[in-house]
Each structure stands twice: as structure tokens, then as C-alpha cells.
């Protein structure tokens, strides 16, 4: 375990050398992941790791991939996806060309969930899906769509709760100890390397799916992320967060209403 | 005994009745936050907190991310999230990979609580069929807190308690009624 002083020095070195500011990340989780990253880089001490941060040309690309939290499951919270299908995605007209944005994507489980839903709605041409990630390695991983077989059973179970009449195995092929998602699912998907705090967000977005990402930030940074999303989400658009996350944009002066309490879906008011 | 301000309890198979009994025996004015990290079905979000609330004298809630910790409340780790206690007395939730096949993982909740509360914390491990919680209880003890396991002879499944006793010299091995007596004396 690294001490708090060493940890702060590491965070400072990351910001000084690479402009990656993690000082407002939730501490317990970041510290834990940092300890894993230090091990993965084969460093024996905090100073050793700081030296790596400052001198290794390949450090940042690997680090940003290592430090990200993988998305848990395809079709996590099946009731949310049913709600999105029945009340939002299934109602969009072709001429609308709606834009869905998945910010801070890491490992693609949410992306493939959305794409399977659109495929089943026969609605791929009604949507453009923009996936942003700070890590090029994460983007490469998501666009390949190759996953371990181990959690597949859980994905299948979630999918069946989402659509009892469908077959999840229509969307992948098993290859050795991996399964590979059907690449045609990604037809209308655009990947962009993007830092949510410093880069310009995609324009005119209709739906933002941002589940269980802000839990890794402190309140201060959560507010920054929300303001970035609010800048680009169109009036009448929707904002989806994790079921145990809090968003306070619905108060008297708020610009949002709660569209689904159980599923944490918010709707932006038409000013 | 007044030095202990926070209680964290971990359990799995066979712990539900024990937790219910403990929660029904605490006085209404029990002012120490109680954290529960119990293994549960990850895809069933509702029902558990309601079941625990039926007999509990204190309000039982599943905290939201960044929720502040208040006295006199029982906090249950929500389905499919890890529950951490942050410095500054609030929660954060996490969807990091399962630990010991579990999310919520007892070890992770206990590590964070031990780090935040040190000698003010009581950690209790109950009946369970997996080793999750053993290292967590050790971290409570190592940080200066008080460590208790439910008497393995009383546990429906004793894997969790015996695993805890293997990795740390626990302060007490108690039956459910004795755990309740212990908690009542903290006030």
C-alpha cells in the first residue's frame, strides 16, 4: 500500500508531466487502482513510479488504459434498457437522426448494449452514436469488441431479462477463450479520443448515457462533467446516469425533470 | 467502550437472520452508523433493504454515491456496487471488478472503513460461505479497531468466520446475543 503523501506526489507528477489532473478523483478507488498500476508497471516504490511517469515515452498511453475502470456487464440493469427501448429509442423517426453520446467509455459493454438494441429496433440509420474516451487503447479495445468468455453467461442472463424472445448469440462468435462482437454493429458509431474536462464535446446531442462514471469523481469534478454535458445536450434531450448516482438538475431552478426515477433518466426542459 | 463510533458488519450465506436480529435489538437512539456489506444477488436491486427494514429499529438505506454518513442510520451496500467509506465521512460507490467473486465485496468496504476510522471502528464478520471479509477484518484490527467474528459453531456456514480467524487474532468470538450485548454497551 502506498501512503497518502506518496500518492499525492504521484498525482502531482501526472499533472505536471502529462497534464492529467486526477486530484479531484474519488480517493479510495483511485488509490486502489493506482496501486495496481504501479504493480503492472513493475515499479517497486512511489519514487520509481514517478520516475517512470516523467521519463517513459510510452507511459501515458498504457497508464490511461490501466487506470480506467472497465464497464461491468452488457445489459447491466435490464429494466433501464427496456425503458429506453420502449419510451425513447423506439419512438425516434428516421428524419430525426438523433445523436447518442457515450462519454468516458472504457471497455464497450454499454456501447454494444446500445447497438444491439438499435439493431433489434431496426433503427441503426436513425441514430449516430458517438463514443468518447481519453484512452486510444480503450478505443482500440472497444472497436475490436473481443471479450473474455467468463462473464458471457452474466451478459446472456441480463440480455434475456431485457428481451426474453431474442438470442444474444446472434450478435457474437466464440473464438477460443474469447467472444467477438459482430463488427457490423458498429456501422454508425464514431470513436473520438476526448478528455471530457478539457476538450470540446460533440455537438447537438439528444441522449447521453453516462452511467457509473461520475462515481469515480468527487463532487467538484462531477459538477464539471455535468456542465460539459449540459452544454451540448439539446433541450428535450435525455441524460442517463447510474441508479445510485445523484443529479440535482431538477430543483426549482433546474433545467431538467426526472423522466424515470427507477432508472435515473432525466429530461432536459425545452427552455 | 465509548471510543468506538462506527460499526461495520460483513456476512453472506446464513447471515440474514443474524443481521435482522441485531437490527431489531438496537435501541432507537443508537447513534453510531452501522455499515452492512452482505452478499446479495446482483441483478435484484430492490427488496433487500425493505426486508431488513421490517424488524430494524433504525432506518436502513442503500446510500447513493457521495452521500454523507449520518448517525443513527444503517447503510446497506447496494446491489452490484462496491461501497467505500471516504475520508471526510461520506460514501463513494464503485463498479470495479468483483473481489472474491463479490460485488459488493466485504473486504473492500472493510479496507476503506478501517482506513477512514482506524481505532474508532468495530468490524464484525458473520456466517458466510466464502473467504471475503477475512482480510477486511484483519485490516480493521491492524488499524487499531476492534474485531469480532460470529461464533463459527453458531454460523449456518462457517467458512467466512474461520477464514477470518485464520488470518487475524480476532478480539472476540461471540454468539449473536453476545454481539448484541456488545453493541448495546457501546452506547
HADDOCK unambig.tbl for C-alpha pairs under 7 A between the chains (distance, minus, plus):
assign (segid A and resid 27 and name CA) (segid B and resid 86 and name CA) 6.96 0.50 0.50
assign (segid A and resid 28 and name CA) (segid B and resid 84 and name CA) 6.92 0.50 0.50
assign (segid A and resid 28 and name CA) (segid B and resid 86 and name CA) 6.37 0.50 0.50
assign (segid A and resid 28 and name CA) (segid B and resid 112 and name CA) 6.74 0.50 0.50
assign (segid A and resid 69 and name CA) (segid B and resid 96 and name CA) 5.91 0.50 0.50
assign (segid A and resid 70 and name CA) (segid B and resid 96 and name CA) 6.90 0.50 0.50
assign (segid A and resid 72 and name CA) (segid B and resid 95 and name CA) 6.65 0.50 0.50
assign (segid A and resid 77 and name CA) (segid B and resid 43 and name CA) 6.91 0.50 0.50
assign (segid A and resid 215 and name CA) (segid B and resid 65 and name CA) 6.20 0.50 0.50
assign (segid A and resid 215 and name CA) (segid B and resid 92 and name CA) 6.54 0.50 0.50
assign (segid A and resid 215 and name CA) (segid B and resid 93 and name CA) 6.03 0.50 0.50
assign (segid A and resid 215 and name CA) (segid B and resid 94 and name CA) 6.43 0.50 0.50
assign (segid A and resid 244 and name CA) (segid B and resid 64 and name CA) 4.74 0.50 0.50
assign (segid A and resid 244 and name CA) (segid B and resid 65 and name CA) 6.00 0.50 0.50
assign (segid A and resid 245 and name CA) (segid B and resid 64 and name CA) 5.84 0.50 0.50
assign (segid A and resid 245 and name CA) (segid B and resid 65 and name CA) 5.37 0.50 0.50
assign (segid A and resid 246 and name CA) (segid B and resid 64 and name CA) 6.84 0.50 0.50
assign (segid A and resid 246 and name CA) (segid B and resid 65 and name CA) 6.87 0.50 0.50
